[in-house]
């Protein structure tokens, strides 16, 4: 799942070298922390959160194949928020 998020994020942003994805497995749940540059937050979140929601949908399908579920947290240098 980490590789999927990393591939999608690097395809969307202006600064792909600043994309960092950390995966925290916790039982059946997996927390995925996506860290991007401040100026790339809008590109990853999208209008009204549509891109972030699409990424979460893909994660949900990927996790369901493994009988798990995932939570995506999008973070930046100055802003740590859940979208």
N, C-alpha and C positions, 0 to 999 in steps of 0.2 A: 504494500500500500504506500509505503514511503516513496518508492521509486515513481509510482503513478503521480503523486502530488508534486514531486520535484520536477518531473517532465512537463506537466501542465503549467506549473508556475514559471519555469524557465522559458517556456514558449510565449508567455503573456507579457513579461516584464521587460523594461529597458535595460536593467542591470542584472542579468542572469547570474553573474558571479556572486551576487549578494544574497541569493536564495539559499536558505538553509532549512532543512526539514529534519525534525527529530521525532522519533517514534517511541512512545512509552506504552508497552503492553501492560495491562492490568487485568488479569483474569480473561473474561470474554470481551472486555472493552479495550480499545486502543486509542490513546490520545495522540494526535498528530499535531505538532507545533510547526506552523509554516511561518518562517521569518523572512520578510522582504524589506527592501529599502523604503523609506518614508514616501518617496515620490512614486513608488510602484503600488502603493496600497489600493488606489482607485482601480488600477488595472486588474488586480486580483479579486477585488470585491465586486466590481461592476456596478452598473446602475441598479439601484434598489436591491443590491446584494445578489443579483441574478447569477453572476459567474461563480461566486462563492457557493451559492446553493447548488449549482450544477456540479461543482467539484465534490460537494458533500454527497450528492446523489450517486456519483460514480463510486465514491468511497463506500457508500452503503451497499451497493451491488457487489463490489469487490469483497467487502467484509462478510457479506451474507454467504458467499461461496465457501468461506472458512468457518461458518457458524459463529461469527463474531459481530460486533458492531464498533463503529469508530466515531470519534469526535474530532472535528477539525478546528483548531485555534489559529487564527491569523494574527501575527504580531509584527510590529515594526520597532525601530529604535526608540522612538519617543511615545508611541501609542501601543499599548497592549490591550486589545479589546477582542471580544468574541463577536464574530459576524456570522 
